[in-house]
Amino acid sequence: MARYREAVCRLCRREGIELYLKGDRCFTDKCAIKRRGYPPGQHGQRRPKHSDYGVQLREKQKAKRIYGLLERQFRNYFEKADRMKGKTGENLLILLERRLDSVAYKLGFAPTRRESRQIVRHGHFLVNGKKVNIPSFLVRSGDVLELREKSRKVPNVNESLDAVIRKGIPPWLELERDSFRGKIKTLPSRADIQEPIQEQLIVELYSK
């Protein structure tokens, strides 16, 4: 499967905001946005002029990069959201939040979505008692996510869990730290999603 292999700090600089793609490093002075708060490339320091299309495109690119998806994957989610009842933009964000790698990240099993995707792929999780190694697996209300016994002593996992407890967990999720288990209490609403995304711009882009 294709995936982005370049320096992720360039993505933050290109979008002009912190996407928190490198975990705790993003909260230090080493953050690329803090050191060089302009787009990468030789023309990065020029003042950009964006058309309406350019603004919509940047919003779509930002959403893709926050969730770590490529264009075809992202477009498939949009088309699925468009077929669902309700507002397409909100449906899109809810689908992205329901991905197993995103839920594992929000519960604190990994400091970034990229690392979360990796530990899901390596088969470290059980969903309702069954092994699931597909990052795009969509969780449902009432599902229970559990770290396998052999994975519970990994230092990075424990450090990340301790950190997320300090930062807080979304209200639609519940974490049982001592048993390395998380529960999806309910599906997220738009108000529960704190990512800095203006989903209506994405809808307008794909509706052209």
PLY file of the C-alpha trace (Angstrom):
ply
format ascii 1.0
element vertex 208
property float x
property float y
property float z
element edge 207
property int vertex1
property int vertex2
end_header
0.00 0.00 0.00
1.31 3.46 -0.89
2.09 5.84 1.93
3.86 9.15 2.54
7.54 8.59 3.37
8.94 12.12 3.31
9.64 14.47 6.24
6.31 15.08 7.99
7.40 18.45 9.38
7.21 19.79 5.82
3.49 19.03 5.86
2.92 21.22 8.90
4.88 24.05 7.32
2.96 23.70 4.05
-0.40 23.96 5.81
0.77 26.72 8.13
-0.44 25.06 11.34
0.77 22.41 13.76
-0.67 19.06 12.69
1.01 17.25 15.62
2.43 14.55 13.37
5.50 13.93 15.57
3.92 13.65 19.00
5.68 15.35 21.91
8.27 16.97 19.62
5.49 19.26 18.36
5.21 20.80 21.84
8.91 21.72 22.02
11.07 24.43 20.45
12.14 21.89 17.82
8.73 22.17 16.15
9.21 23.14 12.50
6.40 25.71 12.60
8.05 27.53 15.50
11.46 27.50 13.83
10.40 28.21 10.25
6.79 29.31 10.08
6.55 29.50 6.30
5.98 26.91 3.53
8.96 24.79 2.40
10.76 25.43 -0.87
12.68 28.33 -2.36
9.53 30.46 -2.76
8.11 29.61 0.65
8.66 33.06 2.16
6.68 34.86 -0.51
3.24 36.09 0.49
0.74 33.57 -0.99
-2.35 34.62 -2.93
-5.09 31.99 -2.74
-8.17 31.81 -4.93
-11.37 30.26 -3.58
-10.28 26.98 -5.15
-6.87 27.29 -3.51
-8.42 27.78 -0.06
-10.66 24.74 -0.55
-7.75 22.64 -1.80
-5.58 23.55 1.17
-8.37 22.58 3.57
-8.73 19.20 1.90
-4.97 18.64 1.96
-4.84 19.60 5.63
-7.57 17.08 6.52
-5.82 14.33 4.54
-2.55 14.99 6.33
-4.07 15.13 9.80
-5.55 11.66 9.30
-2.63 10.34 7.25
-4.59 9.40 4.12
-3.82 9.48 0.44
-6.13 11.02 -2.15
-7.99 7.88 -3.24
-8.65 6.82 0.35
-9.88 10.28 1.28
-12.12 10.52 -1.79
-13.66 7.14 -0.95
-14.54 8.40 2.54
-16.12 11.51 1.03
-18.24 9.47 -1.36
-19.38 7.23 1.49
-20.21 10.29 3.62
-22.18 11.77 0.72
-24.39 8.66 0.57
-25.18 8.83 4.29
-28.04 10.78 5.84
-27.17 14.15 7.33
-24.53 16.72 6.44
-21.80 15.34 4.19
-18.98 17.28 5.85
-19.89 16.15 9.35
-20.36 12.57 8.16
-16.88 12.70 6.62
-15.18 13.78 9.85
-17.11 11.23 11.90
-16.03 8.42 9.55
-12.41 9.52 9.84
-12.63 9.64 13.63
-14.10 6.12 13.69
-11.04 4.56 12.03
-9.33 2.09 14.34
-5.95 3.84 14.10
-7.57 7.17 14.98
-9.45 5.69 17.94
-6.29 3.99 19.26
-4.50 7.35 18.97
-7.27 9.24 20.78
-7.25 6.63 23.57
-3.53 7.23 23.99
-2.03 3.93 22.86
0.33 5.87 20.58
1.59 9.49 20.54
0.75 10.00 16.84
-1.66 8.58 14.29
1.28 7.29 12.27
2.54 5.19 15.20
-1.00 4.14 15.99
-1.41 2.85 12.43
1.81 0.90 12.78
0.85 -0.90 15.99
-2.58 -1.70 14.55
-0.96 -3.22 11.45
1.33 -5.33 13.61
-1.65 -6.97 15.24
-1.36 -5.56 18.77
-5.09 -4.92 19.22
-8.23 -6.89 19.87
-11.66 -5.48 19.05
-14.42 -7.24 20.94
-11.97 -10.06 21.67
-10.91 -10.61 18.05
-7.60 -9.61 16.49
-7.94 -6.71 14.05
-4.95 -5.39 12.09
-6.74 -3.12 9.62
-6.21 0.60 10.42
-9.30 1.62 8.42
-11.60 -0.67 10.42
-14.59 1.44 11.53
-15.53 1.05 15.18
-19.14 1.11 16.36
-20.83 2.24 19.53
-20.21 -0.31 22.29
-17.04 -1.78 20.75
-14.20 -2.60 23.14
-10.61 -2.03 22.05
-7.94 -3.89 24.00
-4.17 -4.12 23.78
-2.93 -7.70 23.57
-1.18 -9.11 26.64
2.27 -9.37 25.04
2.17 -5.70 23.99
1.40 -4.18 27.39
5.01 -3.83 28.50
6.12 -1.72 25.54
7.59 1.49 27.09
6.29 3.83 24.35
2.73 2.59 24.84
2.82 3.12 28.60
4.36 6.58 28.26
1.73 7.58 25.73
-1.12 6.30 27.94
0.17 8.28 30.92
0.41 11.40 28.74
-3.13 11.15 27.35
-4.58 10.80 30.84
-3.03 14.18 31.67
-4.27 15.76 28.44
-7.77 14.29 28.51
-9.79 11.83 26.43
-12.73 12.68 24.14
-16.10 12.26 25.87
-17.27 9.60 23.41
-14.42 7.31 24.49
-13.61 5.64 27.79
-10.17 4.37 28.85
-9.44 1.74 31.48
-5.74 2.44 31.97
-4.87 -0.51 34.23
-6.46 -3.07 31.90
-5.20 -1.43 28.67
-8.75 -1.30 27.39
-10.85 1.36 25.75
-14.55 1.50 24.99
-16.51 3.42 22.38
-19.34 4.78 24.53
-21.08 6.39 21.56
-20.23 7.56 18.07
-18.68 11.04 17.97
-20.69 14.12 17.08
-19.28 17.13 15.24
-18.89 18.93 18.57
-16.62 16.14 19.81
-14.15 16.55 16.94
-11.57 19.20 17.79
-9.41 18.98 14.66
-9.03 22.42 12.99
-10.92 21.48 9.82
-13.56 23.49 7.97
-15.34 20.56 6.38
-17.70 22.73 4.31
-14.74 23.88 2.20
-13.97 20.23 1.39
-17.59 19.62 0.39
-17.49 22.67 -1.88
-14.26 21.45 -3.49
-15.56 17.98 -4.30
-18.91 19.37 -5.46
-17.39 21.31 -8.35
0 1
1 2
2 3
3 4
4 5
5 6
6 7
7 8
8 9
9 10
10 11
11 12
12 13
13 14
14 15
15 16
16 17
17 18
18 19
19 20
20 21
21 22
22 23
23 24
24 25
25 26
26 27
27 28
28 29
29 30
30 31
31 32
32 33
33 34
34 35
35 36
36 37
37 38
38 39
39 40
40 41
41 42
42 43
43 44
44 45
45 46
46 47
47 48
48 49
49 50
50 51
51 52
52 53
53 54
54 55
55 56
56 57
57 58
58 59
59 60
60 61
61 62
62 63
63 64
64 65
65 66
66 67
67 68
68 69
69 70
70 71
71 72
72 73
73 74
74 75
75 76
76 77
77 78
78 79
79 80
80 81
81 82
82 83
83 84
84 85
85 86
86 87
87 88
88 89
89 90
90 91
91 92
92 93
93 94
94 95
95 96
96 97
97 98
98 99
99 100
100 101
101 102
102 103
103 104
104 105
105 106
106 107
107 108
108 109
109 110
110 111
111 112
112 113
113 114
114 115
115 116
116 117
117 118
118 119
119 120
120 121
121 122
122 123
123 124
124 125
125 126
126 127
127 128
128 129
129 130
130 131
131 132
132 133
133 134
134 135
135 136
136 137
137 138
138 139
139 140
140 141
141 142
142 143
143 144
144 145
145 146
146 147
147 148
148 149
149 150
150 151
151 152
152 153
153 154
154 155
155 156
156 157
157 158
158 159
159 160
160 161
161 162
162 163
163 164
164 165
165 166
166 167
167 168
168 169
169 170
170 171
171 172
172 173
173 174
174 175
175 176
176 177
177 178
178 179
179 180
180 181
181 182
182 183
183 184
184 185
185 186
186 187
187 188
188 189
189 190
190 191
191 192
192 193
193 194
194 195
195 196
196 197
197 198
198 199
199 200
200 201
201 202
202 203
203 204
204 205
205 206
206 207
